[in-house]
Amino acid sequence: MDISRNEQRILHLLAQGGRIEIEKNESRKIASVQCLTRDGWRYPGFDLELFRKLRRKKAVSSTDGGPYRITRRGLQLVRAELDNR
């Protein structure tokens, strides 16, 4: 499965311990999303469309209403990068 560069960046951040937090509106639909690194910094360039692509590919999931984290499928899709610690 081919993954775009933006999806690859987000998966890499999540693999290093990041998370995706969502906000829902009154009708219980997702209103906004933000990707946070493991240090708590907000990653720019992450939007609802990119979040939906990752969910559709089953690369991220949430358990017990918590933040979205990378899944085993997401770890299979992510490629190694040189700046990995």
N, CA and C atoms as a LAMMPS dump frame, in Angstrom:
ITEM: TIMESTEP
0
ITEM: NUMBER OF ATOMS
255
ITEM: BOX BOUNDS ff ff ff
-5.0000000000000000e+02 5.0000000000000000e+02
-5.0000000000000000e+02 5.0000000000000000e+02
-5.0000000000000000e+02 5.0000000000000000e+02
ITEM: ATOMS id mol type element x y z
1 1 1 N 0.856 -1.18 0
2 1 2 C 0 0 0
3 1 3 C 0.891 1.228 0
4 2 1 N 0.576 2.153 -0.851
5 2 2 C 1.38 3.358 -0.97
6 2 3 C 0.881 4.421 0.005
7 3 1 N 1.83 5.09 0.644
8 3 2 C 1.489 6.111 1.639
9 3 3 C 2.149 7.416 1.212
10 4 1 N 1.406 8.514 1.35
11 4 2 C 1.939 9.815 0.967
12 4 3 C 2.994 10.269 1.97
13 5 1 N 3.729 11.286 1.601
14 5 2 C 4.786 11.82 2.451
15 5 3 C 4.219 12.385 3.755
16 6 1 N 3.078 13.072 3.674
17 6 2 C 2.467 13.627 4.881
18 6 3 C 2.004 12.525 5.831
19 7 1 N 1.408 11.474 5.279
20 7 2 C 0.994 10.353 6.122
21 7 3 C 2.209 9.698 6.773
22 8 1 N 3.292 9.596 6.018
23 8 2 C 4.522 9.006 6.533
24 8 3 C 5.09 9.81 7.707
25 9 1 N 5.047 11.13 7.596
26 9 2 C 5.54 11.986 8.682
27 9 3 C 4.725 11.79 9.954
28 10 1 N 3.407 11.757 9.81
29 10 2 C 2.542 11.592 10.973
30 10 3 C 2.756 10.225 11.602
31 11 1 N 2.826 9.181 10.793
32 11 2 C 3.054 7.845 11.34
33 11 3 C 4.391 7.766 12.062
34 12 1 N 5.385 8.45 11.545
35 12 2 C 6.697 8.448 12.195
36 12 3 C 6.621 9.143 13.556
37 13 1 N 5.907 10.26 13.621
38 13 2 C 5.737 10.952 14.903
39 13 3 C 4.99 10.071 15.901
40 14 1 N 3.97 9.377 15.43
41 14 2 C 3.196 8.511 16.308
42 14 3 C 4.017 7.311 16.772
43 15 1 N 4.865 6.789 15.899
44 15 2 C 5.703 5.645 16.259
45 15 3 C 6.715 6.027 17.338
46 16 1 N 7.088 7.294 17.395
47 16 2 C 8.029 7.751 18.413
48 16 3 C 7.335 8.14 19.712
49 17 1 N 6.023 7.945 19.804
50 17 2 C 5.316 8.209 21.048
51 17 3 C 4.324 9.349 20.99
52 18 1 N 4.028 9.856 19.815
53 18 2 C 3.062 10.937 19.673
54 18 3 C 1.63 10.437 19.773
55 19 1 N 0.694 11.378 19.675
56 19 2 C -0.723 11.02 19.758
57 19 3 C -1.553 12.006 18.946
58 20 1 N -2.766 11.591 18.607
59 20 2 C -3.712 12.443 17.903
60 20 3 C -4.888 12.68 18.833
61 21 1 N -5.19 13.938 19.092
62 21 2 C -6.324 14.28 19.943
63 21 3 C -7.411 14.91 19.087
64 22 1 N -8.657 14.556 19.398
65 22 2 C -9.789 15.059 18.623
66 22 3 C -10.725 15.847 19.523
67 23 1 N -11.478 16.737 18.895
68 23 2 C -12.55 17.472 19.574
69 23 3 C -13.832 17.202 18.813
70 24 1 N -14.9 16.928 19.554
71 24 2 C -16.194 16.662 18.922
72 24 3 C -17.139 17.818 19.194
73 25 1 N -18.082 18.025 18.27
74 25 2 C -19.082 19.078 18.445
75 25 3 C -20.313 18.523 19.156
76 26 1 N -21.377 19.312 19.23
77 26 2 C -22.581 18.918 19.962
78 26 3 C -23.24 17.675 19.383
79 27 1 N -23.132 17.486 18.072
80 27 2 C -23.76 16.324 17.443
81 27 3 C -22.821 15.108 17.421
82 28 1 N -21.777 15.134 18.249
83 28 2 C -20.842 14.023 18.436
84 28 3 C -20.019 13.694 17.194
85 29 1 N -19.89 14.651 16.279
86 29 2 C -19.042 14.47 15.102
87 29 3 C -17.705 15.154 15.357
88 30 1 N -16.67 14.669 14.699
89 30 2 C -15.332 15.224 14.894
90 30 3 C -15.275 16.632 14.313
91 31 1 N -14.929 17.599 15.162
92 31 2 C -14.864 18.995 14.743
93 31 3 C -13.437 19.387 14.376
94 32 1 N -12.461 18.958 15.167
95 32 2 C -11.072 19.301 14.884
96 32 3 C -10.142 18.213 15.412
97 33 1 N -8.984 18.132 14.792
98 33 2 C -7.964 17.167 15.207
99 33 3 C -6.627 17.885 15.308
100 34 1 N -5.772 17.363 16.181
101 34 2 C -4.408 17.889 16.261
102 34 3 C -3.467 16.75 16.611
103 35 1 N -2.283 16.799 16.028
104 35 2 C -1.265 15.785 16.265
105 35 3 C -0.235 16.378 17.217
106 36 1 N 0.026 15.67 18.298
107 36 2 C 0.99 16.12 19.292
108 36 3 C 2.17 15.159 19.324
109 37 1 N 3.376 15.713 19.391
110 37 2 C 4.566 14.876 19.489
111 37 3 C 4.684 14.345 20.905
112 38 1 N 5.652 13.483 21.14
113 38 2 C 5.816 12.929 22.483
114 38 3 C 6.233 13.986 23.491
115 39 1 N 6.793 15.112 23.003
116 39 2 C 7.192 16.206 23.879
117 39 3 C 6.059 17.186 24.137
118 40 1 N 4.909 16.984 23.486
119 40 2 C 3.759 17.845 23.682
120 40 3 C 3.639 18.976 22.678
121 41 1 N 4.5 19.004 21.669
122 41 2 C 4.433 20.035 20.636
123 41 3 C 3.371 19.678 19.617
124 42 1 N 2.655 20.695 19.152
125 42 2 C 1.628 20.505 18.131
126 42 3 C 2.278 20.49 16.763
127 43 1 N 1.95 19.483 15.954
128 43 2 C 2.52 19.364 14.621
129 43 3 C 1.639 20.109 13.623
130 44 1 N 2.188 21.101 12.9
131 44 2 C 1.385 21.834 11.909
132 44 3 C 1.178 20.991 10.645
133 45 1 N 0.152 21.292 9.916
134 45 2 C -0.08 20.59 8.662
135 45 3 C -0.888 19.314 8.809
136 46 1 N -1.446 19.081 9.969
137 46 2 C -2.287 17.904 10.187
138 46 3 C -3.735 18.354 10.182
139 47 1 N -4.533 17.771 9.307
140 47 2 C -5.932 18.195 9.207
141 47 3 C -6.864 16.99 9.245
142 48 1 N -8.145 17.264 9.187
143 48 2 C -9.167 16.234 9.299
144 48 3 C -9.097 15.229 8.149
145 49 1 N -8.775 15.713 6.965
146 49 2 C -8.68 14.818 5.804
147 49 3 C -7.559 13.791 5.988
148 50 1 N -6.414 14.239 6.459
149 50 2 C -5.282 13.345 6.689
150 50 3 C -5.606 12.34 7.799
151 51 1 N -6.299 12.795 8.834
152 51 2 C -6.718 11.915 9.917
153 51 3 C -7.641 10.821 9.396
154 52 1 N -8.585 11.189 8.544
155 52 2 C -9.517 10.199 7.991
156 52 3 C -8.8 9.181 7.104
157 53 1 N -7.786 9.624 6.362
158 53 2 C -7.01 8.691 5.542
159 53 3 C -6.308 7.661 6.422
160 54 1 N -5.722 8.115 7.521
161 54 2 C -5.016 7.198 8.418
162 54 3 C -5.982 6.221 9.087
163 55 1 N -7.153 6.695 9.441
164 55 2 C -8.154 5.803 10.048
165 55 3 C -8.659 4.791 9.034
166 56 1 N -8.862 5.24 7.801
167 56 2 C -9.342 4.347 6.743
168 56 3 C -8.342 3.221 6.48
169 57 1 N -7.057 3.529 6.595
170 57 2 C -6.008 2.526 6.382
171 57 3 C -5.729 1.704 7.631
172 58 1 N -6.483 1.969 8.709
173 58 2 C -6.333 1.288 9.994
174 58 3 C -4.925 1.451 10.562
175 59 1 N -4.332 2.617 10.348
176 59 2 C -2.995 2.9 10.857
177 59 3 C -3.045 3.507 12.25
178 60 1 N -4.192 4.072 12.636
179 60 2 C -4.361 4.647 13.972
180 60 3 C -5.675 4.161 14.559
181 61 1 N -5.721 4.089 15.884
182 61 2 C -6.965 3.731 16.558
183 61 3 C -6.957 4.293 17.966
184 62 1 N -8.144 4.32 18.55
185 62 2 C -8.323 4.826 19.895
186 62 3 C -8.893 3.717 20.761
187 63 1 N -8.468 3.663 22.025
188 63 2 C -9.027 2.682 22.939
189 63 3 C -9.586 3.4 24.157
190 64 1 N -10.771 2.996 24.556
191 64 2 C -11.444 3.543 25.739
192 64 3 C -11.592 5.058 25.703
193 65 1 N -11.835 5.623 24.542
194 65 2 C -12.057 7.065 24.416
195 65 3 C -10.813 7.91 24.568
196 66 1 N -9.654 7.304 24.548
197 66 2 C -8.396 8.031 24.699
198 66 3 C -7.915 8.601 23.383
199 67 1 N -6.72 9.171 23.372
200 67 2 C -6.182 9.716 22.124
201 67 3 C -5.868 8.603 21.125
202 68 1 N -5.832 8.964 19.867
203 68 2 C -5.503 8.005 18.819
204 68 3 C -4.002 7.755 18.824
205 69 1 N -3.619 6.501 18.721
206 69 2 C -2.222 6.088 18.691
207 69 3 C -2.005 5.172 17.491
208 70 1 N -0.75 4.928 17.172
209 70 2 C -0.424 4.083 16.03
210 70 3 C -0.758 2.626 16.347
211 71 1 N -1.184 1.887 15.33
212 71 2 C -1.515 0.464 15.483
213 71 3 C -0.38 -0.38 14.918
214 72 1 N -0.507 -1.687 15.055
215 72 2 C 0.496 -2.583 14.458
216 72 3 C 0.525 -2.408 12.936
217 73 1 N -0.645 -2.206 12.361
218 73 2 C -0.717 -1.975 10.906
219 73 3 C 0.028 -0.696 10.537
220 74 1 N -0.126 0.341 11.361
221 74 2 C 0.584 1.59 11.128
222 74 3 C 2.084 1.419 11.232
223 75 1 N 2.533 0.591 12.165
224 75 2 C 3.973 0.332 12.31
225 75 3 C 4.524 -0.416 11.1
226 76 1 N 3.699 -1.251 10.476
227 76 2 C 4.125 -1.941 9.266
228 76 3 C 4.258 -0.969 8.095
229 77 1 N 3.396 0.045 8.077
230 77 2 C 3.382 0.988 6.956
231 77 3 C 4.491 2.034 7.046
232 78 1 N 4.947 2.347 8.258
233 78 2 C 5.936 3.41 8.423
234 78 3 C 7.31 2.908 7.97
235 79 1 N 8.025 3.775 7.276
236 79 2 C 9.372 3.453 6.821
237 79 3 C 10.373 4.106 7.77
238 80 1 N 11.541 3.525 7.882
239 80 2 C 12.583 4.07 8.754
240 80 3 C 13.077 5.411 8.213
241 81 1 N 13.431 6.302 9.121
242 81 2 C 13.996 7.598 8.743
243 81 3 C 15.355 7.759 9.418
244 82 1 N 16.189 8.604 8.844
245 82 2 C 17.55 8.756 9.349
246 82 3 C 17.61 9.397 10.737
247 83 1 N 16.662 10.272 11.064
248 83 2 C 16.733 10.966 12.353
249 83 3 C 16.085 10.184 13.494
250 84 1 N 15.845 8.892 13.277
251 84 2 C 15.222 8.078 14.307
252 84 3 C 16.189 7.912 15.476
253 85 1 N 15.694 8.074 16.69
254 85 2 C 16.559 7.958 17.869
255 85 3 C 16.712 6.542 18.312
